[in-house]
Amino acid sequence: MDDWIALLDLSRRTAVVDVGANPIDGDPPYAELLAAGRCTVVGFEPQPEALAILSSTAGPHERYLPHALGDGEVHELKVTWMNGMTSLLEPDPLRLSVLNEFARYGEVVRRVPVPTVRLDDVEDLGPTDLLKIDVQGSELSVFRNGRRTLAGAVSVHTEVSFLPLYRDQPLFADVDAELRGQGFLLHAFAAVKRWPIAPAVLDGDIFAAHRQVIEADVAYVRDLARLDLLSDEQLGHLAVVAHYVHRSPDLVVRCLMELLARGAVDADVVPAYGVTLGRKLTTDGTRSDR
C-alpha cells in the first residue's frame, strides 16, 4: 500500500537520470521504483550492444540515449576484455596486477574515439531528482559538468573507487569533495565490492578470502540538517527515493515531518507510511519500550 505517496500530492513521477545504464550488473537500484510506475528514466549508454538491449526492453516511462557523458570533448574509449571495465580512462596494468584476474579483465581489445556530451548540455533532459551513475572512473567529470542539472536533484547514487584501477583515476575522496561542494552528504553504502589480492589462491578458488575493498555503490542525499532549503516537491521526491531506492524509512519520516511542519501535507501521512512499512512507527525520537 502506498497511500502515503498519494498524500504527498506530487505533480509528477520521480525523475531518474541513469548515466551508464549498461544492464551488465543486473537490475538498477531504482528497479522497484520503476516497476511500481512511480518514476521516469532517461538513461545514457554509449555502447551499442547495451543500448540495443535497453531500448528493446524499455517500458513506457523509459528512454535511452547513445551519449557518453563527460566534459564535452572527444576522448578515446578503451574497450576491454571484460565489458564492465570499458572506460574513457586508461587501465593501469601495474595496479590491475595486484588483484587476481584483473590484468585479463582490463586488457584493452580496441580503442574508439568517442565525443562526450556535458550533462548540463543535454537537450530535453527534463527534471532530475535521482542521478544514478556508473561510468568506470569518469563520474567526477560528469558531476563537474552537470552542476546546473544536479542543483535540482535530491539524491545521487554513484559508484566510487578506493583502489585506482585506471591511470589518473579520481577516487572516493575526490568524488566526495565535489558532491559535498554541491550540497550533498553521504547517506549510505548500498554495496561494497571486495577482491582477493594476487597471487594467493585458497583451496583452488581464486576469489576466496577477498578482503581488499576496491569499489562501492554509495548514496548521497541533500543535507538532512538543511531540508528547509528544499521545496515541498523536492522533499516529496526525496521521501519516495529514500523508500524505494535507499531503503531508509528513517529518512522518509524526516522528510514527512518537515512537510508536516510546513503544513504541506495531511497529518495522516506518517500513520499511512507506518501501514506501508507494517511496523510500529513513532516520531518522538525515543525507544518504544521505555
N, C-alpha and C positions, 0 to 999 in steps of 0.2 A: 504494500500500500504506500502510495506517495502523495497522500492528501496534503502533507506539509509543503510540497513543492507548489501545488495549486494555490496555496495560501500566500506564496511569495508574489504571485501575480506578475511574473516576469514577462517582458514584452516580446521575447524571442527565445529560441533554443540557445543553449550554451554553445559558444563558438570555439571550436578546436582547430588549431593550425598544427599540422604534423610535418615537421621538416626531417626528411629522411624516413619516408614511410615504408620502406622495404619490409615486407612481411616475414623476412627470414627468421626472426626471433619469436614468431607466434603472434598471438593477439596483442594489440597495443594496450597500454594501461587504461585507456578510456573505452575499452570494448563494451563494458557493461552499460556505460552511459549511452553509447551509440545504439546498442541493442534495445535499450528502453525507449529509443526515439526522442531523446532529450538533448541531442546535440547535432550540430552540423560539423562537417570535417572538410577542410581544404588541405590536401596533402601534396607534398613535393617529393618527387623521386626521379632522379636523372638516369637511372639505369633502365634501359628499355624493357628488359625481361620482367623486372619487378613492377614497372609501371603498367605493363600489359596485364599482369595478374591483378593488381589493384583496381584497374579500370574495369576489368571483366566481372569483378565481384562487387563493385560499388553499389551501394543502396541509394535511395532517392535523396538522401541528405549528404552525400559524399561527392567530391570532385577532386581529381588528381592532376597535377601539372608537372611537366617534364623538367622544370628548372632545378639547377644546382644553386643553392643559395650561398652567398658569401659576400665579398666586398665589391662586386660589380666588375671585376677584372677577369681576364681569361687565365685559367690555371690548367695544370696537367692532372688529369685523373689517373691515379695509379690503380689499375685493376689487378687484384691479387688472386693467388691460387684459391684462397677461401674468400668467397663473395663478401662475407661480413667484415673483412678488413680492407676492402677497397676504399680509398681515401684520396683527398686532394693533397695530403701530406705524404712525405716520403718515408716508407717503413725503414726502421733503423735496425739493420741486421745484427749489430752488436747487442742491442737491447733485447731483440727477439730471441737471441741465442740463450738468454738467461732462463727461458721458460720452455718446458717440454713441448715439442711440436710447432712452436710459434714461428720458427725460422721457415718452415714449409708453408704455414698458413699465410705468412706475409710476403711470400715470393711474388714479385711483380711479373705478370704474364703479358701485359700490354699497357701502353700509355696513350691516353686520348686527350687532346686539348678540349677543354670544356669552358664555355663562357658562364660566368656566375652572375646572379641577379641579387641585388640588395633586397632584403626583406621589406624595407621601407619603400622600395620602388615597385613592388608587385601591384599591378592594377587590379581593381575589383576583388581585393582580398576580403573586404568586409571586416567586421569586428573580430577581435581576438580576445578570448577570455583565458584559454589554456593554450600554452605553447608546449608541444611535446617535440623533443629534438634528439636525434641520434645520428650524427654525421661524422663519426670516426675522427675526432680531433679538431674539427672545424667549427665547433659550437661557439667558441669565443668570437670568431669573425661574424657569425650570424647575429649574435647578441649586439655587438658593437654597431652593426649596420642595420639594426632593427629597433633602435631605441624609441622612435616615434610610435611604431606598432606596439611595442611592449608597454608603452606608457598607459595603455588602457587595459592591459591584461591583469589578471588577479593571481595567476599561478604559472609556473614553469616546471615541466618535468623533463629533466635532462640527464644524459649520460655524462659522467665526469671521470677523469683518469687520475690515478695516483702514481702509476709507473709509466714512464714515457715509452711507447712502442713505435713512435714516429719521430723523425728529426724535428726539432723545434716545436714539439707538441705542447700546447698550453695544458696545464694540469689543474687539479681541483682548486688550488689557491687562486689561480688566475680567473677562473670562471666565477668563483665565489665573490671575489672582489668586484667584478663587473656587475653581477646581479645585485649585490648589496648596494652598489652605487646607483642602481636603477630602482631601489626601494623594495627589493625582495629579501627575505631571510630564509635560511634553510629550515625546512619543516620536518622532513622525514627521509630516511634511506629506504627506498622501495625494494632494492635488491643490491646485493654485494657480490661481485664476481672475484673468485679466488682461483689461483692456478698453481700447479706444482713447479718448483724450481728445478731446472735441468742440472745434472743428468740423472738424478735419483729415480729409481723405479722400484716400487714395493709390490711384492707378490705378482709381478708381471703386469701391473696396472699403472700405466704412465700418468694417470690422473689421480692416483691415490695420494693421500696425505698432503693435500694442497692447502697452504696457509698464506701464500703471497697475495695480498689484495692488489688487483690491477685496475678495476673499474667499479663503478656503482651507478645505479639509477637513483637519482635523488629528486625530491620535490621541494620547490621553493614556493612561498606564498608571500603576499603582502604583509608588512609589519603588523603583527597582531595587536601591538600597543597603539597603533595609529589607524584603526579601522575607521575612525572619523573622517579620514581623508578619502574614503571610498564612497561612491554614490550608492543609493539603495539598490540599483540594478547590479552593480558590481558585487555588492555583498551577497545578493541572492545567487549570483553565478558562482561565487567562491564557495558558498554553502553546498551547492549542487556538486561542484568538483570535489570538495572535501569528502562528501558522502560516497560518490560513485568511483572516484579515481584514487584518492588518497586513503580511503577507509578511516577517516578521522572524525568520529562523531563529536568529540570534544570541540573541534574546530567548527563543525556545523553549528553547535549550540552557541558558541561565541558569536558567530555571525548573526544568528537568530536573535540573540539577546540585544545586540547592537541595533538591529532593526526594530525590535520592540521598544527600546529606549527612545527611538525616534518617532514612534507612533506610526511606523510604515507598514506594519503587519498586524494581523489579528492576534490576540493573546492565545488563541488555540494552536498556534503554530508549533510551540515547543511540545505540548502534550501529543500533538499529531506526529511529531518526529519520534517521540518515545514509542508510539504504537508501531511505527515503521521498524524501529530497532528491536521491538519485542523485549525491551529491557526497562527496568525501573529507572526513570530519568528525573533527577532533581537538579536545581540550579542554585543551590545555596553554598556550593563550594565546600561542603563538609561531608564527612563519612555518614552513610545512612544508618550505621549500627550504633551511633553514639546517642 
